[in-house]
Amino acid sequence: MKSEIDIALKQLVAERNLPPDTVISAFTAGLISAYKKESITPESQNVSVKLDPSQGDVTIIIRKEVVEEVADDDLEIEISAAHTLDQSAAIGDMIVTKSMPYELGRIAAQTARQVMMQRLREAEREFVLAEYSGRENDIFLATILRLEQRHVIVDLGNNTEAVMPKPEQVFTERYRQGQKMKVILKAVENSSKGPELTASRSDSNLVKKLFEMEVPEIFNGAVEIMDITREAGSRSKVAVRAKQSGVDPVGSCVGLRGIRIQNVVNELQ
């Protein structure tokens, strides 16, 4: 039977879309902080946690450095005392001086939760930056999460939110919660509040990316987009040229019976 700890960790992995090791690391950091606060242990003391999620077992492990003469009892152990614990201990070694099961009290559990959630938020920020930095002007199939006074909040996938401010919206479009549409990732900025992603429906690069998706000749380089002029919500002009002889650049973009250009037009509404 799965322990409550195992169930909670797996739930956090699913909700936060983070690697299991990251979630476990945040959880153990919370346990260490809770133990130090509960036992009034110095922050500098070498405390680690051995966790068995499947059984729900938590073990606190304390290590000290082996020295000839102890200057700080919280951090060091004399060589003679170390030998009673580990015959092979030598000066400079870090040895286990205490190992004990740990049961969280109510206050300790609150401390552990606070530290864990803070670590998870930091991990999420790092994940978003690593995942989306350098992907400006990429196209995403986004889902509209909510509408604010001037902004539209969209999900780019993996529960990653981006803001589509008024200038990046198209005045003729009507946005509704749950609606799916393609957007361009316009900017990725790391602010004091964490990563801030800006999405756009009005940027000319959206037209370019749509043509790359619909026209194989553009994607493989046989046809090149020279320039795009766009009045979002009204019209766009795209200048193309062939880079291979025998290729009709305009015909390639229009497609048989206009199917390629119609797909682009439909997406741009």
C-alpha positions as CSV (number, residue, x, y, z in Angstrom):
1,M,0.0,0.0,0.0
2,K,1.4,3.4,-1.0
3,S,2.3,5.8,1.8
4,E,0.8,9.3,2.1
5,I,4.2,10.8,1.4
6,D,4.5,8.8,-1.8
7,I,1.1,9.8,-3.0
8,A,1.7,13.5,-2.1
9,L,5.0,13.5,-4.0
10,K,3.6,12.0,-7.1
11,Q,0.7,14.4,-7.0
12,L,3.2,17.3,-6.9
13,V,5.2,15.9,-9.8
14,A,2.0,15.8,-11.9
15,E,0.6,19.2,-10.8
16,R,3.9,21.1,-11.1
17,N,5.3,19.3,-14.2
18,L,8.7,19.0,-12.5
19,P,11.1,16.1,-12.4
20,P,10.6,13.7,-9.4
21,D,14.1,14.4,-8.2
22,T,13.4,18.1,-8.0
23,V,10.2,17.6,-6.0
24,I,11.9,15.1,-3.6
25,S,14.8,17.6,-3.2
26,A,12.4,20.4,-2.2
27,F,10.6,18.0,0.2
28,T,13.8,17.0,1.9
29,A,14.9,20.6,2.2
30,G,11.6,21.3,4.0
31,L,12.1,18.4,6.3
32,I,15.6,19.6,7.2
33,S,14.4,23.2,7.9
34,A,11.6,21.8,10.0
35,Y,13.9,19.6,12.0
36,K,16.4,22.4,12.7
37,K,13.7,24.7,13.8
38,E,12.0,22.1,16.0
39,S,15.2,21.0,17.7
40,I,16.8,24.5,17.8
41,T,19.7,23.2,15.7
42,P,22.2,25.6,14.2
43,E,21.7,26.3,10.5
44,S,25.3,25.4,9.9
45,Q,25.0,21.9,11.3
46,N,25.3,19.1,8.6
47,V,21.9,17.6,8.6
48,S,20.5,15.4,5.8
49,V,17.4,13.3,5.2
50,K,17.1,9.7,4.1
51,L,13.6,9.3,2.6
52,D,11.8,6.1,1.7
53,P,8.6,7.4,-0.1
54,S,7.1,4.0,-0.6
55,Q,7.2,3.2,3.1
56,G,6.7,6.7,4.3
57,D,9.9,6.5,6.4
58,V,11.9,9.7,7.2
59,T,15.3,9.4,8.8
60,I,17.4,12.4,10.0
61,I,21.1,12.0,9.7
62,I,23.7,14.2,11.3
63,R,27.3,14.3,10.3
64,K,30.3,15.9,11.9
65,E,33.9,16.5,10.9
66,V,36.6,14.5,12.6
67,V,39.2,16.7,14.3
68,E,42.0,16.5,16.8
69,E,40.5,19.1,19.1
70,V,36.9,20.2,19.0
71,A,36.2,23.9,18.6
72,D,32.5,23.6,17.7
73,D,30.6,20.7,19.2
74,D,27.7,21.1,16.7
75,L,30.0,20.6,13.7
76,E,33.0,18.6,15.0
77,I,33.8,15.4,16.8
78,E,37.2,14.4,18.4
79,I,39.1,11.6,16.7
80,S,38.9,9.3,19.8
81,A,35.1,9.7,20.0
82,A,34.8,9.2,16.2
83,H,36.6,5.8,16.5
84,T,33.8,4.6,18.8
85,L,31.4,5.2,15.9
86,D,33.7,4.3,13.0
87,Q,37.1,2.6,13.5
88,S,38.2,3.8,10.0
89,A,37.5,7.5,10.8
90,A,40.4,9.8,10.0
91,I,41.1,13.5,10.5
92,G,39.0,15.5,8.1
93,D,36.4,12.8,7.5
94,M,32.7,13.5,7.8
95,I,31.1,10.7,9.8
96,V,27.5,10.0,10.8
97,T,27.1,10.8,14.5
98,K,23.4,10.4,14.8
99,S,20.7,8.7,12.7
100,M,17.1,8.6,13.9
101,P,13.5,8.4,12.6
102,Y,11.6,11.6,12.3
103,E,8.0,12.3,12.9
104,L,6.8,15.8,12.0
105,G,4.7,17.7,14.5
106,R,2.0,20.1,13.4
107,I,4.3,23.2,13.6
108,A,7.2,21.4,11.9
109,A,4.9,20.2,9.1
110,Q,3.9,23.8,8.5
111,T,7.5,24.9,8.3
112,A,8.4,22.0,6.0
113,R,5.5,22.9,3.7
114,Q,6.5,26.6,3.5
115,V,10.1,25.7,2.6
116,M,9.1,23.0,0.1
117,M,6.7,25.3,-1.7
118,Q,9.3,28.1,-1.9
119,R,11.8,25.6,-3.4
120,L,9.2,24.3,-5.9
121,R,8.4,27.9,-7.0
122,E,12.2,28.5,-7.5
123,A,12.4,25.2,-9.5
124,E,9.4,26.2,-11.7
125,R,11.0,29.5,-12.5
126,E,14.3,27.8,-13.5
127,F,12.4,25.3,-15.6
128,V,10.5,28.0,-17.5
129,L,13.6,30.0,-18.2
130,A,15.5,26.9,-19.3
131,E,12.6,25.7,-21.5
132,Y,11.6,29.0,-23.2
133,S,14.8,31.2,-23.3
134,G,16.0,31.4,-26.8
135,R,12.6,30.4,-28.2
136,E,11.4,33.9,-29.0
137,N,9.5,34.0,-32.3
138,D,8.6,30.3,-32.0
139,I,4.9,29.4,-32.7
140,F,2.8,27.7,-30.0
141,L,-0.7,26.3,-29.9
142,A,-2.0,28.1,-26.9
143,T,-5.1,27.8,-24.8
144,I,-6.8,30.9,-23.3
145,L,-6.9,30.6,-19.6
146,R,-8.6,33.8,-18.6
147,L,-9.4,37.3,-19.7
148,E,-8.2,40.3,-17.6
149,Q,-8.9,44.0,-18.1
150,R,-6.4,44.6,-20.8
151,H,-4.5,41.3,-21.0
152,V,-5.3,37.8,-22.2
153,I,-3.5,35.0,-20.2
154,V,-2.7,31.9,-22.3
155,D,-1.2,28.5,-21.5
156,L,1.7,27.6,-23.9
157,G,1.7,24.0,-22.6
158,N,3.1,22.3,-19.5
159,N,1.0,24.8,-17.4
160,T,3.3,27.7,-18.5
161,E,1.4,31.0,-18.6
162,A,2.1,33.8,-21.0
163,V,0.6,37.3,-21.1
164,M,-0.9,38.7,-24.4
165,P,-1.1,42.5,-23.7
166,K,-3.5,44.7,-25.7
167,P,-0.9,45.8,-28.4
168,E,-0.3,42.1,-29.1
169,Q,-3.9,41.3,-29.6
170,V,-5.9,41.7,-32.9
171,F,-8.7,44.2,-32.6
172,T,-11.1,42.1,-34.8
173,E,-10.7,38.9,-32.8
174,R,-12.9,37.9,-29.8
175,Y,-11.1,35.9,-27.2
176,R,-12.9,33.4,-24.9
177,Q,-11.8,31.1,-22.1
178,G,-10.8,27.6,-23.4
179,Q,-10.2,28.8,-26.9
180,K,-7.2,27.4,-28.7
181,M,-5.1,29.5,-31.2
182,K,-1.6,29.8,-32.5
183,V,0.5,32.5,-31.0
184,I,4.1,33.7,-31.3
185,L,6.3,33.8,-28.2
186,K,7.4,37.5,-28.4
187,A,9.6,37.9,-25.3
188,V,11.0,36.0,-22.3
189,E,12.1,38.2,-19.4
190,N,13.4,37.3,-16.0
191,S,11.9,39.7,-13.5
192,S,12.0,39.9,-9.7
193,K,8.6,38.1,-9.7
194,G,10.0,35.3,-11.9
195,P,9.9,34.6,-15.7
196,E,7.5,36.8,-17.7
197,L,6.5,35.4,-21.1
198,T,4.8,37.6,-23.7
199,A,2.7,36.1,-26.5
200,S,1.4,37.8,-29.6
201,R,-1.3,37.3,-32.2
202,S,-0.5,40.6,-34.1
203,D,3.2,40.1,-34.7
204,S,4.3,39.6,-38.4
205,N,6.3,36.6,-37.4
206,L,3.1,34.7,-36.8
207,V,2.4,35.0,-40.5
208,K,5.9,33.9,-41.3
209,K,5.7,30.8,-39.0
210,L,2.3,29.9,-40.4
211,F,3.6,29.9,-44.0
212,E,6.6,27.8,-42.9
213,M,4.1,25.3,-41.4
214,E,1.9,25.2,-44.5
215,V,4.4,25.5,-47.3
216,P,7.1,22.8,-47.5
217,E,9.0,24.8,-50.1
218,I,9.5,27.6,-47.5
219,F,10.4,25.2,-44.7
220,N,13.0,23.4,-46.8
221,G,14.5,26.6,-48.3
222,A,13.3,26.3,-51.9
223,V,11.2,29.4,-51.4
224,E,12.3,32.4,-49.3
225,I,10.1,35.0,-47.6
226,M,11.7,38.3,-48.4
227,D,9.4,40.6,-46.4
228,I,6.1,40.8,-44.6
229,T,3.9,43.8,-44.0
230,R,0.9,43.3,-41.8
231,E,-2.0,45.3,-40.6
232,A,-3.3,42.9,-38.0
233,G,-7.0,42.1,-38.4
234,S,-7.1,43.7,-41.9
235,R,-4.5,42.4,-44.4
236,S,-1.0,41.1,-44.9
237,K,1.4,41.3,-47.8
238,V,4.1,38.7,-48.2
239,A,7.0,39.0,-50.7
240,V,8.5,35.7,-51.7
241,R,11.2,34.5,-54.2
242,A,12.3,31.1,-55.5
243,K,15.8,30.0,-54.5
244,Q,15.7,27.0,-56.8
245,S,15.1,27.0,-60.6
246,G,11.7,25.7,-61.7
247,V,9.9,26.5,-58.5
248,D,7.0,28.9,-58.6
249,P,7.2,30.9,-55.3
250,V,3.6,32.3,-55.4
251,G,2.1,29.0,-56.6
252,S,3.9,27.2,-53.8
253,C,2.4,29.5,-51.2
254,V,-1.1,29.4,-52.6
255,G,-1.2,25.6,-53.0
256,L,-3.5,23.4,-55.1
257,R,-6.9,25.2,-55.3
258,G,-5.6,27.7,-52.7
259,I,-5.6,25.2,-49.8
260,R,-2.3,26.4,-48.3
261,I,-3.1,30.1,-48.3
262,Q,-6.6,29.3,-47.1
263,N,-5.2,27.5,-44.0
264,V,-3.1,30.6,-43.2
265,V,-6.1,32.9,-43.7
266,N,-8.3,30.7,-41.5
267,E,-5.8,30.8,-38.7
268,L,-5.5,34.5,-38.9
269,Q,-9.3,34.8,-39.1
